[in-house]
Amino acid sequence: MHHVRIVSGWFHQSLPPRGLRSISMLRLDGDTFNGTYEALRWLYPLVMDGGIVYLDDVGSFKGAHAAMTGYFGHSMGTRILEDDGHYYEALWWRKGIVQEWLSF
């Protein structure tokens, strides 16, 4: 379990975590613009090429979606769809891997 590090606290107070040099899987659940944007700003540069990024709430919270497009300049990733195939909550992608970009 020494490869997993959970950092608690508000993003603007706890990021970047001391000593963190690389991330292989980044799962963000910030809901708001500020929380999501700050997490992307501090942590996304540490994600290794080929690392997995899971961005929760980007399909259901306008602030999270605005933070993603504000940080990257566009929407990213593959939608994680609900059973009916219409509603999505989250996006995921692998950093540095070429893929089709979604347009919303």
C-alpha positions in Angstrom: 0.0 0.0 0.0 3.0 2.3 0.1 2.3 3.2 -3.6 -1.1 4.8 -2.7 -1.2 8.2 -1.2 -4.5 9.8 -0.2 -4.2 13.5 0.6 -7.1 15.0 2.7 -8.1 18.6 3.0 -9.2 21.4 0.7 -7.3 21.4 -2.5 -6.1 25.0 -2.1 -4.7 24.1 1.3 -3.2 20.7 0.7 -1.7 20.9 -2.8 0.9 20.2 -3.8 1.6 17.4 -1.3 5.1 17.5 0.1 7.5 15.1 -1.7 5.1 14.1 -4.4 7.1 13.7 -7.7 5.0 11.6 -9.9 1.4 10.2 -10.3 0.4 7.1 -12.2 -3.4 7.4 -11.5 -5.0 10.7 -10.7 -8.7 10.6 -9.6 -10.2 14.0 -9.0 -13.6 14.7 -7.4 -13.6 18.4 -6.9 -17.2 19.3 -8.0 -16.4 23.1 -8.1 -14.4 25.2 -10.5 -11.8 26.2 -7.9 -11.4 22.7 -6.5 -11.1 21.0 -9.8 -8.9 23.7 -11.4 -6.5 23.9 -8.4 -6.1 20.1 -8.4 -5.4 20.0 -12.2 -3.0 22.9 -11.9 -0.9 21.3 -9.2 -1.3 17.6 -9.9 -1.8 17.1 -13.7 1.9 18.1 -14.5 3.0 15.2 -12.2 1.0 12.5 -14.0 3.4 10.3 -15.9 3.0 9.8 -19.7 0.5 7.0 -20.1 -0.9 7.6 -16.6 -4.6 7.4 -16.1 -6.7 10.5 -15.2 -10.3 10.1 -14.0 -12.1 13.4 -13.7 -15.4 13.0 -11.8 -18.4 15.3 -11.9 -17.4 16.9 -15.2 -20.6 15.7 -16.7 -22.9 16.9 -13.9 -21.3 19.9 -12.3 -20.8 23.0 -14.5 -17.9 24.2 -12.3 -15.9 21.0 -12.8 -16.5 21.1 -16.6 -15.5 24.8 -16.7 -12.3 24.0 -14.8 -11.4 21.2 -17.3 -11.9 23.5 -20.3 -10.3 26.4 -18.6 -7.1 24.3 -17.8 -6.8 22.4 -21.1 -8.6 24.8 -23.4 -11.1 22.1 -24.5 -12.9 19.0 -23.3 -10.9 15.8 -23.0 -11.3 12.1 -22.6 -13.8 9.4 -22.9 -17.2 9.6 -21.3 -18.2 7.1 -18.6 -21.8 6.5 -19.5 -24.7 5.4 -17.4 -26.6 2.2 -18.3 -29.0 4.1 -20.6 -26.1 5.4 -22.6 -27.2 9.0 -22.4 -26.1 10.5 -19.1 -22.4 10.8 -18.1 -20.8 11.7 -14.9 -17.1 11.4 -15.5 -14.4 11.4 -18.1 -11.1 9.5 -18.2 -8.0 9.5 -20.4 -4.4 8.4 -20.5 -1.9 11.3 -20.5 0.1 11.6 -23.6 -2.0 9.0 -25.5 -3.6 10.3 -28.7 -7.3 9.9 -28.7 -10.4 11.6 -30.2 -11.3 14.7 -28.2 -14.9 15.2 -27.4 -16.7 18.4 -28.2 -19.5 19.5 -26.0 
